[in-house]
Amino acid sequence: MKESALEQLLDSLDKVDLADEEMYELFSQEPPSGNLGFLDPKARTLEITVAGHDLTIHQSPTALSSNRAGGTTGAVLWKITPVFAEWMSRPDNLFFANGVLSSQSAVIELGCGIAALNGLVLALKVCRYVLTDQTYVAKLVEQNIAENHDIWSGKPANGTRGSKTHARKTKGTVHELPQSSLVFRELDWETDAVDPSLTGGDPLRSFDSIIACDCIYNEALIEPFVQTCADICRLRVADHPDMPPTLCIVGQQLRDADVFEAFMNRFSRDFDIWRVPDPRLVDGLRSNSGFVVHVGRLKYSS
């Protein structure tokens, strides 16, 4: 992909210069009530259709209601994720149609949660999709990967639930089906180091894009989240400075103006930011539905 394609894409988006102005514009009308943003927090199993695929998603209401230190919100599926996955998987999605993402791309998702839904529907569209989250979601992520094997792999599971291989890393564990484009890695934004091993193996040592869906719902998460994004983007700078930079694609629900403004202020210190305009989104993901998608590019001086 030529960098001109990236510049063309960014020129088609809405540049965000001031966090407070962005907050005022998006919150000038009361966002639709979506509570915290869970799809169905009481169901252990969800049957949903995304991008023409029928998926079975296992989640954990028990883990959600526990007092686990470090949070439990990844234990169930969030409302934004199916809509975001549908939008990203469309043939006319701006990132794929423009060539910024392709079948040769490596993508990492932060805070994938137990559902791992984005990875399940996008793994066939890219070279490598790395799901990341805290350790407690690993077991059900693997279950959902195995349950929906035919969808993300494009081939039957040969009567197995998916064999697992394990590779060492600085912190955490890699969970991967052999020769798979879909990988899960344990990554705690506050404690785990970001290094090239996150890609899951050679020859990949950096990523073309970071995806994050509704990862920021309180101010305590902002600093470690943005720092992790910046550290991942620096892998590309160190690995292939001549290649297009890693893009952050951040979707979130508009629920708290103060948290949103704090995030935008911190994000803008390390990243140039653009908002994806409503006409380039799908119904259910636009601002009148209470959601927004931003794109971040690491500043050269960061």
N, C-alpha and C positions, 0 to 999 in steps of 0.2 A: 504494500500500500504506500502510495506517495503521500508525503506530508501535506501536499496541497489538498488532498481529499479531506484530511482532518480540518484544515483551515476552512474549507468550504462548508463542512458540517457545522463548525462552531459559528461561522458567520450567519447560519440559518437559525441559530438559537438566540435567546434573549439574554444579553450580558447583564450580570448582576454586579453593580458597583458598590451599593451601600446596603448593609444588612437590615438597617431599620426601615429603609424604603421598601425592601422586598417583603418584610414582615407586614408592614402597613397595607401594601397592595394585596397580599394573599389573605390577610385576616380582616380586610375591610368589610367583608360580608361574613356572617356567622357560618363557620363550616358545618356541614351536616353532622348530627350527633352520631358518633361511631363508638362511643365508650372508649375503652382502651384500644380496641381494634382487633379483637380475636374473631375468627370466623364462627366457631362453635366450641367453646372451651370445655364443654361437658362430654363431648363425644370422644370415644376411644378410637373410632375409625371413621374416616370421611371418604365418601365416593364422590369425586369431582371430575369434571371434564375441562381440560385446558388445551388449547391449540388443537382440538380434534382428538385428543388422547383421553381415554378413560383411565383415571388413576385411583388407586387405593392408598390412602394416607393414614398411617397409624400415628397417634399422638398420645400424650400422657397427662390427663387431667389431674392425676395424683401428684405428679411432679410439679405441675403448675401451682397447686395449692399448698405445697410444702414450704418449709422455712429455710430452704437451702441458701447458704451464704453465696453471694455472687449472682443471685437472680435465677428465675425459673421461666421467664417469658418465652424462651425458645421451645418450651414443651408442647406448644400447640401452634396451629396455623393462624397466621395473621391475615386480615381481610385484604390488604394490599397485594399480597403475594400472588394469588391466582391471576389477578388483573395485570399485574406487572409482567408475569411470565407469559401471558397471552400476548401482550404488546411486544415484548422482546422477541417472541418466536414468529411474528408475522413476516411474510416475505418482504413487505414494504417498510419494515422497521428501519428507522433512519440510520442506525449504526451499521447494519448489514447492507442495506441498499447503497450506502455511500462507500462501502469498502473499508470502513474503520474497523469493523469486525468481520471475520470470515472463517472458513473451515480450517484455516491455519492459526487461528488465534488461541491464546491461553487466557483464561478468565478465572479470577478468584472471587468468591463470594464471602463477605464477612457477615457473621450472625445468621447462618443459613437456617438455624432451628432444626427441630426434629423432622419436619416435613421434607426438607431438601428439594422443594418443588421446582425452584428455578433451574437447578442442575438437572433434574429429571427430564425437563422439556427442552433444555438448551444444549445438553451434552452432545447431541448429534450435529449441532450447527457449528461446533468449534473443535479444535484439536485437543484441548485439555480444559476441563472445568473442575476447579478445586473448591469444594465446599469446606467452610471452616466454622467452628463454633467451640463452645466449652465442652469439656469432657463428658458431662452428664447427658448430652444429646447423642453421643456416638452410637449406642446400641440401637436406638430407634432409627437413626439415619441409615445405618446399615440395613435394617429391616425394610425400610421404605425403598432403598436402592434395589434390594433383592426382589421385593414385591412387584416392582415396576420395571424389571430388567428388560423386558421386550421393548418398552417404549424408549428408554434412553440409549440402549445399545443397538437397536434396530435388528436384533436377532433373538431367538428363543434362548432361555436359560439352560437348556439341555437337562431339564429335570432337577436342577440344583437350585439352592437358594443363594448361590454365589459364594465361591471360596474366597477366603481373605488372606492377604499377605501383609506382613508388618515390616516396616523399615524404621530404623532409628532416626531421631532428629534431636535437636538441642533440647526441646521440651515438647512433650506430647507424642502422639503416635499417628502414623499414616495408616489409613484403612482403604484398601484398593482391590478391585477385582482385577485379575491378571490382564495385562495389555488393555486396560480400560481408559476411556477418555474421561471418566468420572471418578473423582478421588475425594475422600474426606480426610481432613487434617484437623486435629485439635489445636485451637489457637485462642488463648486468653489475651485480650488486648492489654491488660494491665501487667501480666507476668511473663508472657512468652516473647522470645526474640523473633524478629522477622529476618529471615535469611533465604538464600536461593533454594534451600531444601523444601520450602513450601510448595514449589512447583510439582513435587512428587517424583522428580527424577530428570536426568539428562535427556536430551540436550537443553531442555528448557531451564532458564535461570531467572526469568522475569515474566511479567504479565502484560498483556495488552489492555486489560480492563479490570477494574474492581467493581463489583456489584454489591449494593447494600440496600435491603428493603426494611424500612421502618426499624432501624437500629437505635434511633435516638428518641427516647421518651422521658429521660430525666437528665439533668445537667451533669450528674456525676459521670455519665458515659461519654460526654463530649470530648474531653481531652484525650483519653486513651484511644477513642475511635479515630479521631483526626490524626493523631500521631501514628497509629498503625497504617492508616491510608498513606500518609506521607512516606513512611518507611518502605512500604511496598512499592510505591512509585519510584523511590530511589534505587530499587533493584534494577529497573530498566536503565536509569542513568548510568549506573556502574557497569551493567552488562553490555548494553548496546546504545551508547549515547547518540549514535547516528540514526537510530530508529525513532519512529513516532513515539511520543511519551505515553505512559500508562494513563488511561482515562478513568476517573471515578464516576460511576453512575449511581446516584443516590435517590431512591424513592422513599417518600415518607408521608404519613398521615398528618394533616394539619390539626393538631389537637391542643397545643399550648403555645401561645404567642411568645412568651418569655423564653421557653426552652428553645423554640425555633430560632429566635433572634440570637440567643447565646451561641447556638450551633453555627449559624451563618457568620457571626463575628469571628469565631475561632477558625472555622473552615477557610475563611477569606484571608487569614494570615499566611497560610501555606499554599493556597490554591486560587487560581482564577476561576470564577464560577459563572456558569450560564444556566438559565432555566429552559427546559424544553417547553415550547409554547403549546397551548391546548390543542390547536389543530393538528399537531404532530403526535398527539397521544390518542388513546382509544377511549370510548365511553366508559366511565367508571374509574378512570385514572386522572381525569381532568380536575382542575381546581374547584369547579362547582360540585364535584363529588367529594371534596375534602382531602384530595391527594395532590402531590406535586413531585416532579422529577427534576433534579439538578445534575449538571455535569461539571466535574472539577478537573482542572489540569494543574499539576504542580508548578509553582512559580520557579523560575530559573534560579533565583537567589535563595530558595529554601533548601 
